[in-house]
Structures are given as C-alpha cells and as structure tokens.
Amino acid sequence: MNVLIIGAGRRGVKIGRHLAAEDSSITYLDRSAAKCHEAEAKVDCLAICGSGTDLSMLREAGAENADTVIAVTDSDEVNIVACGIVAAEFPNVVNTIAAIRSAGYLGDEGLPPRILGITHIINPDQEGALRILDTIQYGLYRDTLIFPGTDFMIFTVAEGQGNIRRGESVASLRKRIECNFIVAAIYRRGAVIIPSGETDIRPGDIVVIITDSEKAYMTLSGTPAREVYQEPDTIVILGATRVTRFLLYEFSEKYRKKVRLVEKDEKAANEFASIFPEITVLNASITDESIWEDEEFNTADLFISLTDNDELNIVTTGYAKRIGVKKAIALVKSNTNYSQFALSLGVDVALSITDVTVDSLIRYLRGDGISAMHTLFDGELEVYEYVTQDTFPFLGKALKNANLKKGVVLAGVKKADGTAIVPDGEYVFAAGDRLILSIRHDDSSYLKELFL
C-alpha cells in the first residue's frame, strides 16, 4: 500500500511507523524541514518539505500513486483542504483521511460522508472522550484496557510482580491460577513473543493477559482485594477543553449532574456553564490549595484532568490520589512517555490522545467488522475485537479445525446471546460472535486478509 501522510508530527510519525512495518510505502509531506528529517530518522520513508495544500507539492510527494492519503497536521483547515485537493485531482486514491478537531466543522453529528472527498474523519479529542467514557463505564483498572460491550480486559504484569514467576511455563501458570485467562503475549527485550504452553517466563519479561474475570485480574496482578467497581457518584473534571466538551456531550443528564468542572479562565467557565447547565462550574485555579479543601475534592469518587498541559494533568491527578480521591484519569496529549510516569504516581489511567487516534485510524484501515482495537508496546502487539461477518471464512468450524495462522491468539469470545467464554478447541465460530484476537504487528496483514 502506498501511503502519503500530510503532517510529520507525533501522530503522523506513529502512524507511519505502524504502516511501514506492514511493508507499506510511506511518504511524508510537511512544511517543517526539522520534522521531515526527524520522520526520516524514525521511519523507513521519504519526506518532502512543503505544504499539503500546494498541488505541485502533492504531485512531488506522489499523491497520484497513493492508495491512502492521511492528513494529520495541527491545522483542521489544512487537513480538509488537502483531502479535498487530493480527491479532486487524484481520483485513484481510495482513502482520504483527515484529522479534524473543531466542533465548528463537525457539528453535533459530524461531517457528512465524502464531503470535500474525505472518506473518513478522525477527531482526536472525540476519540479521547469516548475512550474515557468506556473506561468509566466498564471499570477503572490500573494500566488496563477494556473492550466496551464485552467483559474482557487486557492488562500487563511484569515478571516478579503479582503471581508472575520467572522460570514458570505458561501452561504451569494457567494450571496454578484457577481462573479464565489467556497469556496473549510476552514482551521480552524489546520484542513481542506469542507464547505456547511450553514458553517459560524469564527475568524482565512483561506478560500480557486477557481475561473476563475480575478475580483473575486481582490474582495475577497482585492487586489487593478491593470493592467491586461502582459507577462514581461525584466527578471532578479539570479543564474546560475540547475533550471535556465531547465527554460532557457523551454523558447522560444524570451523569452531568455529578460533575464539578474546575476552569481558571472566566470566559471558558461561563461558556461551559451555559452549554451544560446541569454541571457545577468552579471558576478557580486548581493550584490554589484552598479549593481542594473548600470543595472537599478528597472525597470525590473520580478526578479527571483534561487540560492541554500534560504536566499539570499528571501532577494534579497524582495529588488527587494522594489525598484520598478513589480513582483518577490523566490525559496525555503531547508526550506519550508521560503515561508510565503518571502510573508510577498512582494514577489509575493515563490516556494518550496520540495512541487513541492511531488505534482509531488503523482500525478503520483494517476493514469492516472491527469494533475495537488496542496497541501495546509502541504498536508491536495489536489486539482486536472483531464481530464475525457473513464473509468470515471459518464460520461453522471448530477452532481446532480452523487452521488459524500460527501466532494468532483467540483470547475471548462473546456470543450473540451475551455469554462470554475463553474458548477451547471445541468452540465453533458463529455469525455475530465478538472475537478478541491478538497478533504481533509484523503478522497483522494476515488479519486484514481474514477480515475483508
């Protein structure tokens, strides 16, 4: 696949690295020479310095030979216009994908299909809000990803922590821990391994586990026994940002009544109070220690920091946890490396906008039937939720007879009747089943063929 990426920033580079590993031919077009040089250093690609709204530069970057054009600059206008020019001048391009943040362009229901030739729109702020909503609704677990609509979760445990012991085989671990779970992968010395039952756990390994059992989560992760998760009654949100706006739109009126929004800018605070009359808006600075005491934030069930400042988000959520807030979510917009730092401070969930955006885009490119996708270890491991279509080649076959490619792990199934199982060889594929599959990124082209 020939891919032209307009915008060589954080999102563009991560998308390019992901697609280049699938043997896609990647070309970047960016006005910044520094970003072009950085992209060439990090991705097997060609980088052209120029504007995505300049037809001559689009030609020089090979737009006429591209299968997919992805516009992910920091400017909505550039992304929209670039896709419009590509659609008008290069009709052979199959996919034109634009990152658009402004609600002014999207409205309540988003842009209509194919407007200005755009085949797919990604709004990073909206994707972040939806991931936060899923996290709240399906329970907050540390460093854990949830598949909405199923009971399955993915989490990682390092060797030596919880019940993960060095020298023990995967088969022995499964026999010792009497819960439903699958060891989907092992991350070892910078590489992802899809294990067999005989694979031993070695020093420094990070084990990826998929389960539908809270007991398995607590047992394997070593997390102390805790109360069963309940939806929060009191929610504090820091920052009247675009992510906050999308999140509040997604909240029901009942949920919005639980929210106290803290925003130091008076104009923004008044705007949100007008748009969302159900919420309580506090026009104050979170760095004022008195507000924590006066508003008794330490008694909150959930603290969500959604400002445009990563450092502020991490510091405030870490402090919130230290003074007694039950659960905390920090937004990471600029530096994905901050996520692990936030978790080390006790923050329950550190959500990277870049990672969420890339997951959404790759999910779209993978084809129909994929309802969710997560990546781990900087994209080296991919985990999918796939709803089986009529075209799925193994319908009616037992798993043991399906001859799935080695390295594909079927970790969970939610049947059409709502029952969830960790499948064995006798499981029979049926239309409408939700499959949780994991695979190394290097082998992901096989799943693309399987899904189409």
Secondary structure, DSSP 8 states (H G I E B T S, - for coil): -EEEEE--SHHHHHHHHHHHTTT-EEEEEES-HHHHHHHHHHSSEEEEES-TT-HHHHHHTTGGG-SEEEE--S-HHHHHHHHHHHHHH-TT--EEEEE---HHHHTTT---TTGGG-SEEE-HHHHHHHHHHHHHHT---TTEEE-TTSS-EEEEEETTSTT--TT-BHHHHHHHS-S-EEEEEEEETTEEE---TT-B--TT-EEEEEES-HHHHHHHH-----------S-EEEE---HHHHHHHHHS-HHHHTTEEEEES-HHHHHHHHHH-TTSEEEES-TT-HHHHHHTTGGG-SEEEE--S-HHHHHHHHHHHHHTT-SEEEEEE-S-TTHHHHHHHTT-SEEEEHHHHHHHHHHHHHH-TTEEEEEEETTTTEEEEEEE--TT-TTTT-BGGGS---TT-EEEEEE-TTS-EE---TT-B--TT-EEEEEEEGGGHHHHHHHH-
